[in-house]
Amino acid sequence: MAVTVLLDTHTVLWALMEPARLSTPVRDVLSDRTSNVLVSAASAWEIATKHRLGKLPEADEVVVGFIDHLRMFGAEELAITSAHALAAGRFRIDHRDPFDRMLAAQSMIMGVALVTSDPVFGRFPCGTFW
């Protein structure tokens, strides 16, 4: 069954570096070539930022070959639009992480589930899947 999902940043990292940490339903979706898997440009930004700050020292290969790695598991990059940015900035939720806000906005606007194990997304008007 074809589904479209947006991956949270930790899901991208786990899919690339520690797939055993993914839930079985998430692994099933990622291995199903009929699934449309989206990865936000915000995740690339977040990974590169955290790597630069020393919070993700093990992500060298992910940063260098980000687009190639996405293609390995059939993911498509989702650009950030003005509509996404405006929605992320307008959420009346006390949560300061700009990456989380962007991913929630993109999930909401695109009408797709955000694949995440992070409970913070329960506060946003977006669907989640784990």
C-alpha positions in Angstrom: 0.0 0.0 0.0 1.5 3.3 -1.1 1.8 5.9 1.7 3.5 9.3 1.9 5.4 10.2 5.0 7.8 12.9 6.2 10.7 11.8 8.3 11.8 13.6 11.5 15.5 14.3 11.6 16.2 11.6 14.2 14.4 9.1 11.9 16.6 10.1 9.0 19.7 9.6 11.1 18.6 6.3 12.5 17.6 5.0 9.1 21.0 5.8 7.8 23.2 5.0 10.8 21.2 2.8 13.3 18.2 1.1 11.5 17.7 -1.3 14.4 16.4 1.7 16.4 13.5 2.2 14.0 10.1 0.6 14.9 9.0 -2.4 12.8 6.2 -0.3 11.1 8.7 2.4 10.2 11.2 -0.2 8.8 8.3 -1.7 6.8 7.3 1.7 5.3 10.9 2.5 4.4 11.5 -0.8 2.8 8.3 -0.6 0.7 9.4 0.9 -2.6 5.8 2.1 -3.2 6.1 4.4 -0.2 6.8 8.1 -0.9 9.3 9.1 1.7 10.0 12.8 2.2 13.0 14.3 4.0 12.9 18.0 4.7 15.7 20.4 3.8 15.3 21.4 7.5 16.7 18.0 8.5 19.8 18.6 6.3 20.2 22.0 8.0 19.7 20.5 11.5 22.1 17.6 10.9 24.8 20.0 9.5 24.3 22.4 12.3 24.5 19.8 15.1 27.5 18.2 13.4 29.3 21.6 13.2 28.6 22.2 16.9 30.0 18.8 17.8 26.7 17.3 18.8 26.7 14.7 16.0 30.4 13.9 15.4 29.5 10.5 14.0 27.5 12.1 11.1 30.5 13.0 8.9 29.4 10.7 6.1 25.7 11.7 6.4 26.6 15.4 6.0 29.0 14.8 3.1 26.7 12.5 1.1 23.3 13.6 2.3 21.5 13.6 -1.0 23.1 10.3 -2.1 22.1 8.7 1.2 18.5 9.8 0.8 18.4 8.2 -2.7 19.7 4.9 -1.1 16.4 4.4 0.6 14.3 6.1 -2.0 13.6 9.3 -0.2 12.8 12.6 -1.9 13.9 16.0 -0.6 11.2 18.4 0.5 12.1 22.0 0.0 11.1 24.7 2.5 8.5 27.1 1.1 7.3 30.4 2.3 4.0 28.7 3.3 6.0 26.3 5.4 8.0 29.1 7.0 5.0 31.2 7.8 3.1 28.3 9.4 6.1 27.3 11.5 6.5 30.8 12.7 2.8 31.2 13.5 2.3 28.1 15.7 1.0 29.3 19.1 2.8 26.5 20.8 5.6 27.1 23.4 8.3 25.2 21.6 11.4 27.1 20.5 13.1 24.4 18.3 12.9 25.9 14.8 13.6 22.5 13.2 10.7 20.8 15.0 8.4 23.8 14.2 9.3 23.5 10.5 8.8 19.7 10.3 5.4 20.1 12.0 4.4 22.8 9.6 5.5 20.8 6.6 3.7 17.7 7.8 0.5 19.7 8.5 0.6 21.6 5.1 1.5 18.5 3.1 -1.2 16.4 4.9 1.3 13.6 5.6 2.3 11.9 8.8 5.5 12.8 10.5 7.5 9.7 11.2 8.9 10.4 14.7 9.2 8.9 18.2 9.4 12.4 19.7 6.3 13.1 21.9 6.7 16.8 21.5 4.9 16.6 18.1 1.7 15.6 19.9 1.4 19.4 20.7 1.4 20.4 17.1 -1.5 20.0 14.6 0.1 17.3 12.6 -0.3 13.6 12.4 2.6 11.3 13.6 3.5 7.7 12.9 5.9 5.4 14.7 
